[in-house]
Each structure stands twice: as C-alpha cells, then as structure tokens.
Amino acid sequence: MSARLSDVIGVLEAAYPPHLAADWDSVGLVCGDASESVDSVTIVVDATAATVAETPERGLLLSHHPLLLRGVDSVAAHTAKGAIVHGLIRRGSALFTAHTNADSAAPGVSDALAEALGLVVEGVLSPADAGEHLDKWAVFVPPEYAKPVREAMFDAGAGHIGDYAHCSWSVAGSGQFLPLDGASPAIGTVGSVEHVAEDRIEMVAPAGRRGAVLAALRAAHPYEEPAFDVLALAPLPSDVGIGRICALPARETLSQFVSRVSRGLPATSWGVRAAGDPDAVIGRVAVCGGAGDSLLHTVASAGVDAYVTADLRHHPADEHLRVSDVALVDVAHWASEYPWCHQAGALLSAQFGDALDVRVSQIRTDPWNLEKDA
C-alpha cells in the first residue's frame, strides 16, 4: 500500500488551500520528497518526539501546528526541533502542515469542532475576504479617445471580472475646465473656460496593478492632466474564514451545554470551564478551534448565546463579560483542534481507500499533563 506524496499533498491542498493561510503562518511540506511514495499518513495536532516515533518508516506525519513557525537558525540533530526533522528523514518519512488554512477552509477545524459537539453549522464567524483587493477606476475622456484609453487600461490588467475580460461601463456627459497660466491644453486655450463632451469609463482592476494602470491611462489619454477617480472597493465576505456560527438541535441551559462540550471533546487536565449564568438558555453558539479571544468583539455582535474556544485569557474574558451576555466556554487548545485530525483522516481515506494506511494518533500532545483536585 502506498501513494505518491505529491498526490497526497494535492488532496490536502485542495481541501485546505494554502492561500487561506495567514501571512505570518508556515504551511505545506516541511521535509520529504514529493516525488517519492508514502505508505501511511499519521495525523496529529503537534509534531513531537512521541508522534514522530509512532510514524512508520516511509510515512507522512500530517500536523496541524507548524513545527518551524518561528524562525530558527539550525535544525542540527542535537536541537529539539532538529531532532524531529532528522528522525523523519532517517526513516524516509515526511512532515506536512495544514494550520490556519485548515482553520479557514470549509469544512475545516471549526467545522470538525462543531460536529464533535453535535452542532449544526449555519455560517462563518469571521469570513475571509473573497478574492483579491480591487480598485474601481472612473476615467473622463473625449469620446474619440475612449477606445484607446480603455484598451490601454485593459492591457495593463484592468477590466477582469471572474472569467470575463475587457469589462467596462461608459456613459456620456459634459465636462469643463479652465486652463491656467503654464498649462498646455490639448483642447481649449489658457484663460478660457472650456466645455467638452466626455465619456465616463468605469472598470475594476487589482489594487496591486494600480501603478501599471495609472501609467497606461496617462500614456493613452490626450489631456495633459487627465481627470479620473480611483476608489478602493470594500472586500466581500466569503464562505470560508475563522470560526463558525452554529445552532443546537434543541435549546438547553448553559450548564447542560457545558456538559455537552465535556462529553464531545477528549479529556484533558485543562478540562472545560465556563463563564455565564448556569441557567441561561443556549440556542445558537459560536465556535473557534484554537486560541479565539481575538474574536470576542465579533462574537458579541454575532447573535449567539455562547462561545466555545480555547486559551481565553483573564482580561479579554473579563472585558467581554462586562459588556456582553454571550457566555464563554473555554477548553484546552489541543482538545479544540483534535477533532480536525479525524476530519483530515476521513478525507484521505475517502480519496485513497486501501491504497494508503491512514491513522489518527491517540497521543495527547496537550502540554498540560497534571491536574489536582481542589
């Protein structure tokens, strides 16, 4: 049983597109040769010495958290992270990471968390921007020059909407201007107000092409000082992003809901803790796998009754509870993301079947390992 590593990577990147990763993140193939084959995939939240040890020879270790997220200047075998890399390479194994791209994908980490808790996903808590950032250009030009200006802007990268090119809109109007001393007008004379027929041409262009589009416009426009507007368009939300908004199958109290969370997730020394009225009725819930206190402001206006996430800090939680009735349910970081391992495993098993041994590690990589009763 085996599969080419590049094929496995293709399936993972289709499900968890790398472009969804945050710009500070490090995702993808860490070590290994994509042209070679792997006999198995072991799926974990963290790449540790223990999870590497259980990864078979010629196997892929699929980790949610990046091993090399922060800068390192050595992966020598005597270093903690270097030992992991060397251990994998020695046995002909590979390491691949799907982190914030798996967080934002649909389905992704928070979908797996919602499923583990028996929740029905209704939407994205913090949607990612849809596509690239765009400008709207509006250019005013004499009708006889409208075509060359339009074509020049198209050639510079403007006018694309989805699978369509050369997209623009025009309307006829009237413009006026007064050439001052020092001007060299293409139409009219210095000191006299000139009224001219002009077309207003509108089209969109990627914000990254702003300089090229401007240079093309100026080169093709007959005026010494072309009149134009450039408006940055607001990014549109999409069906991918961080966190999910969910519904319970039936309303229950916060106390009952906390018990549901405890039953749905693997046990940890961190446990499950909550803040709110135990008798408050919970019907709609926001969830975010991993550290989620950066979304507390979003949660407060999301129309939910409770928020399940990990790593809630004292002060952000306290400030939230002062201004919002949304109850907080805090779980271990590892436990909130572990359900994703089963999601990724089901994905690979469905794609490769018996050709690839897919396993979810049972090793708890939660760093907190000791608890003491009060």
C-alpha distance (Angstrom), angle and dihedral (degrees) to the residues before:
residue distance angle dihedral
M1 . . .
S2 3.79 . .
A3 3.78 144.3 .
R4 3.77 132.4 -158.1
L5 3.80 109.0 -95.7
S6 3.80 90.8 -133.0
D7 3.81 89.1 59.0
V8 3.80 91.6 51.1
I9 3.79 90.0 48.5
G10 3.82 89.7 49.9
V11 3.80 91.0 56.1
L12 3.80 92.5 46.8
E13 3.79 94.3 47.6
A14 3.80 91.7 47.8
A15 3.81 89.5 54.3
Y16 3.81 95.7 37.9
P17 3.83 105.5 27.9
P18 3.81 112.4 -151.2
H19 3.81 91.7 -136.4
L20 3.82 88.6 68.2
A21 3.82 90.8 64.6
A22 3.80 118.0 106.3
D23 3.79 114.4 -103.3
W24 3.82 90.7 -113.6
D25 3.79 93.0 52.4
S26 3.81 131.1 98.1
V27 3.79 115.0 -145.0
G28 3.79 137.6 158.8
L29 3.79 134.1 45.3
V30 3.82 112.1 -1.7
C31 3.80 98.9 176.3
G32 3.78 134.5 -7.3
D33 3.80 138.6 70.8
A34 3.79 113.2 -85.2
S35 3.80 90.9 -156.4
E36 3.81 92.1 61.8
S37 3.80 128.7 79.0
V38 3.80 129.6 -108.8
D39 3.78 125.5 -152.1
S40 3.80 97.9 -157.0
V41 3.80 146.1 10.0
T42 3.80 121.7 -138.7
I43 3.80 113.3 -166.1
V44 3.81 122.3 -151.9
V45 3.78 141.3 157.1
D46 3.83 91.6 -130.1
A47 3.78 134.6 25.4
T48 3.81 103.1 -130.5
A49 3.79 135.1 156.9
A50 3.81 88.4 -97.7
T51 3.80 95.7 51.1
V52 3.79 91.3 45.0
A53 3.80 89.6 51.8
E54 3.80 91.4 56.4
T55 3.83 93.3 47.2
P56 3.83 107.1 102.5
E57 3.77 122.7 -127.7
R58 3.82 112.4 -81.4
G59 3.77 88.3 19.1
L60 3.80 133.9 133.3
L61 3.79 119.1 -125.5
L62 3.81 106.5 -152.1
S63 3.80 109.2 -161.5
H64 3.78 129.6 -176.1
H65 3.80 96.1 -156.1
P66 3.82 117.5 58.9
L67 3.78 115.9 -114.1
L68 3.81 92.7 -154.0
L69 3.79 101.7 36.0
R70 3.79 95.1 129.8
G71 3.77 120.7 52.9
V72 3.79 117.4 -85.4
D73 3.78 128.7 -175.6
S74 3.80 96.8 -161.2
V75 3.78 140.0 34.7
A76 3.79 92.6 -177.3
A77 3.77 112.7 157.2
H78 3.81 92.7 -112.2
T79 3.83 92.4 61.4
A80 3.80 120.6 87.0
K81 3.79 96.0 -117.3
G82 3.77 94.1 34.6
A83 3.79 90.0 56.2
I84 3.80 89.4 57.5
V85 3.81 92.7 50.3
H86 3.81 92.5 46.2
G87 3.79 91.8 46.3
L88 3.79 91.6 55.1
I89 3.79 94.6 44.5
R90 3.80 93.0 48.9
R91 3.80 91.2 57.6
G92 3.80 93.2 43.3
S93 3.79 91.9 -109.8
A94 3.79 131.3 139.1
L95 3.80 137.8 -141.2
F96 3.81 124.0 -142.8
T97 3.81 128.3 178.1
A98 3.81 131.1 -154.1
H99 3.80 108.0 179.0
T100 3.82 127.4 143.3
N101 3.79 89.4 3.4
A102 3.82 86.8 61.2
D103 3.81 88.6 45.5
S104 3.81 92.0 56.3
A105 3.81 100.4 35.7
A106 3.79 121.9 101.5
P107 2.93 108.8 -101.2
G108 3.76 95.2 24.5
V109 3.78 143.8 131.6
S110 3.80 97.1 -48.2
D111 3.82 91.8 46.2
A112 3.81 88.4 55.2
L113 3.81 90.1 48.8
A114 3.81 91.1 50.1
E115 3.80 91.4 49.5
A116 3.81 91.5 50.4
L117 3.80 88.8 54.7
G118 3.80 94.3 46.8
L119 3.81 93.9 -112.9
V120 3.80 128.6 147.5
V121 3.81 112.8 -128.5
E122 3.81 113.4 -131.8
G123 3.80 103.5 168.8
V124 3.80 150.4 -29.8
L125 3.80 118.6 -68.5
S126 3.82 96.4 -152.7
P127 3.82 108.7 13.7
A128 3.78 119.7 -150.5
D129 3.79 119.5 -123.8
A130 3.79 113.1 -87.8
G131 3.79 109.7 -121.0
E132 3.79 128.1 -38.4
H133 3.79 126.0 -26.8
L134 3.80 112.2 -92.7
D135 3.80 138.9 -159.0
K136 3.79 125.7 -147.4
W137 3.81 110.8 -139.1
A138 3.81 122.0 -158.7
V139 3.82 114.0 -173.7
F140 3.80 127.4 -175.6
V141 3.81 113.8 -149.0
P142 3.84 139.5 154.4
P143 3.84 109.2 -92.5
E144 3.79 94.0 -115.3
Y145 3.82 90.1 58.7
A146 3.81 96.6 42.5
K147 3.80 94.8 95.4
P148 3.83 98.4 50.6
V149 3.83 91.6 44.7
R150 3.79 91.0 48.4
E151 3.82 92.7 48.1
A152 3.81 92.5 47.3
M153 3.80 91.1 53.2
F154 3.81 90.7 47.4
D155 3.80 90.2 51.9
A156 3.83 89.1 51.7
G157 3.81 91.9 57.5
A158 3.81 104.0 -88.4
G159 3.80 127.1 125.6
H160 3.81 101.9 47.5
I161 3.82 118.9 136.3
G162 3.77 113.8 171.9
D163 3.80 109.0 -58.1
Y164 3.83 92.6 -10.7
A165 3.79 128.9 91.8
H166 3.85 134.3 -168.5
C167 3.81 90.5 37.5
S168 3.80 115.9 165.1
W169 3.78 143.0 138.4
S170 3.82 128.1 -142.5
V171 3.77 138.6 -172.0
A172 3.80 130.1 -179.0
G173 3.78 120.9 -120.3
S174 3.77 145.6 143.6
G175 3.79 128.0 -94.0
Q176 3.76 134.7 -173.1
F177 3.80 137.3 -163.0
L178 3.79 141.1 168.7
P179 3.83 115.1 -137.8
L180 3.81 109.9 -141.3
D181 3.80 130.0 -154.9
G182 3.79 109.1 -63.8
A183 3.80 94.4 29.4
S184 3.80 121.9 122.0
P185 3.82 102.1 -158.7
A186 3.78 121.0 -162.5
I187 3.80 87.4 -150.7
G188 3.82 126.0 30.2
T189 3.80 132.8 6.3
V190 3.79 135.7 -81.5
G191 3.80 111.9 -88.0
S192 3.82 96.8 18.9
V193 3.80 126.1 99.6
E194 3.79 108.6 -122.5
H195 3.82 124.9 -154.7
V196 3.81 115.1 -159.9
A197 3.76 138.9 174.9
E198 3.81 109.6 -114.3
D199 3.77 138.6 176.1
R200 3.78 120.3 -134.6
I201 3.82 107.7 -140.9
E202 3.80 119.4 -165.3
M203 3.80 128.8 -171.1
V204 3.79 139.5 145.3
A205 3.79 127.1 -116.4
P206 3.80 135.7 177.8
A207 3.80 111.1 -90.3
G208 3.79 87.7 -128.1
R209 3.82 89.6 63.1
R210 3.82 93.9 53.6
G211 3.82 95.1 112.0
A212 3.79 94.3 46.4
V213 3.80 93.5 47.5
L214 3.80 91.8 48.6
A215 3.80 92.4 50.6
A216 3.82 91.3 49.0
L217 3.81 92.1 48.1
R218 3.80 93.1 51.1
A219 3.81 93.1 46.3
A220 3.82 93.6 52.0
H221 3.82 99.2 37.6
P222 3.82 116.9 94.3
Y223 3.81 95.5 -146.0
E224 3.79 124.1 93.5
E225 3.83 87.6 -137.4
P226 3.82 110.1 25.3
A227 3.80 116.4 -154.4
F228 3.80 114.6 -130.7
D229 3.80 143.1 143.7
V230 3.81 127.1 -139.7
L231 3.79 115.4 -162.6
A232 3.81 122.3 -175.0
L233 3.79 106.7 -134.9
A234 3.78 119.7 -133.8
P235 3.82 112.2 -109.4
L236 3.79 114.1 -108.6
P237 3.81 122.5 -130.9
S238 3.78 120.3 -114.3
D239 3.78 139.2 -161.9
V240 3.80 91.7 -95.2
G241 3.78 129.9 70.0
I242 3.78 144.8 97.2
G243 3.81 121.0 -39.5
R244 3.79 131.7 -2.6
I245 3.79 137.0 -115.8
C246 3.79 110.7 -135.3
A247 3.77 143.7 177.5
L248 3.77 129.4 -135.7
P249 3.81 116.4 -125.3
A250 3.81 86.6 -123.7
R251 3.79 131.5 4.6
E252 3.81 116.6 -98.0
T253 3.79 139.1 169.7
L254 3.77 121.8 -87.2
S255 3.79 88.9 -111.3
Q256 3.80 90.6 54.9
F257 3.78 91.4 45.0
V258 3.80 92.4 52.8
S259 3.81 88.0 53.6
R260 3.81 88.2 51.3
V261 3.81 90.3 53.7
S262 3.79 91.4 48.1
R263 3.81 91.6 51.7
G264 3.80 94.0 45.1
L265 3.79 98.9 52.9
P266 3.80 131.9 58.5
A267 3.79 114.7 -94.3
T268 3.80 118.1 -99.0
S269 3.78 135.9 173.6
W270 3.81 86.2 -112.7
G271 3.79 89.8 61.4
V272 3.80 122.2 -179.5
R273 3.78 122.1 -57.1
A274 3.78 129.4 179.5
A275 3.79 141.3 -168.0
G276 3.79 121.4 -152.3
D277 3.80 143.8 62.1
P278 3.82 106.5 -40.9
D279 3.81 89.8 -145.0
A280 3.79 96.2 48.1
V281 3.80 112.1 123.0
I282 3.81 114.9 -116.2
G283 3.79 120.7 -156.9
R284 3.81 107.3 143.7
V285 3.79 123.5 38.4
A286 3.80 137.1 -171.7
V287 3.80 117.4 -146.9
C288 3.78 132.7 -171.1
G289 3.78 123.3 178.5
G290 3.79 112.1 -137.0
A291 3.80 127.7 8.5
G292 3.79 106.9 -7.6
D293 3.79 111.6 165.7
S294 3.81 90.6 106.1
L295 3.82 86.4 71.5
L296 3.81 97.3 53.2
H297 3.82 91.9 105.1
T298 3.81 90.2 51.2
V299 3.79 91.3 47.2
A300 3.80 91.9 52.7
S301 3.81 90.7 63.5
A302 3.82 98.7 34.5
G303 3.80 96.5 93.6
V304 3.80 94.5 -116.6
D305 3.79 132.5 133.1
A306 3.80 99.6 -144.8
Y307 3.79 140.7 16.1
V308 3.80 124.3 -145.6
T309 3.80 117.3 -162.7
A310 3.80 142.3 119.2
D311 3.80 140.1 -101.7
L312 3.81 96.5 26.7
R313 3.79 108.1 179.0
H314 3.79 124.7 -141.8
H315 3.78 100.7 -112.8
P316 3.83 99.9 42.3
A317 3.81 89.5 46.9
D318 3.80 92.1 47.8
E319 3.80 92.8 48.8
H320 3.80 90.6 48.3
L321 3.80 93.5 52.0
R322 3.80 91.1 50.6
V323 3.80 92.1 62.1
S324 3.82 105.9 23.3
D325 3.80 138.5 56.0
V326 3.82 92.0 -152.2
A327 3.82 106.5 120.5
L328 3.80 118.6 -131.3
V329 3.80 125.7 -134.4
D330 3.79 114.1 -171.7
V331 3.82 122.3 -165.5
A332 3.79 135.5 171.7
H333 3.79 113.7 -72.9
W334 3.80 92.1 -127.9
A335 3.81 93.0 48.6
S336 3.82 92.5 51.7
E337 3.80 91.7 55.6
Y338 3.78 101.6 35.6
P339 3.86 93.0 85.7
W340 3.80 87.4 65.0
C341 3.82 88.9 66.3
H342 3.80 89.2 65.4
Q343 3.81 91.1 45.6
A344 3.81 91.1 53.7
G345 3.80 90.5 44.4
A346 3.81 92.2 53.4
L347 3.80 89.4 48.8
L348 3.80 93.6 54.2
S349 3.81 94.5 40.9
A350 3.80 90.8 52.8
Q351 3.80 90.9 50.5
F352 3.81 101.3 42.7
G353 3.80 104.2 22.2
D354 3.80 113.9 -177.5
A355 3.80 91.7 -9.2
L356 3.80 90.9 81.4
D357 3.80 131.8 39.1
V358 3.82 104.8 -133.1
R359 3.79 118.5 -172.3
V360 3.81 135.6 171.5
S361 3.78 111.8 -139.8
Q362 3.80 116.4 -119.5
I363 3.81 91.9 -156.8
R364 3.80 112.0 116.9
T365 3.79 106.5 -134.5
D366 3.78 93.3 -178.4
P367 3.84 102.8 130.2
W368 3.82 92.0 -141.6
N369 3.79 107.2 84.7
L370 3.81 107.3 155.6
E371 3.77 130.6 69.0
K372 3.75 132.1 173.2
D373 3.79 127.4 -160.9
A374 3.77 115.5 -120.6
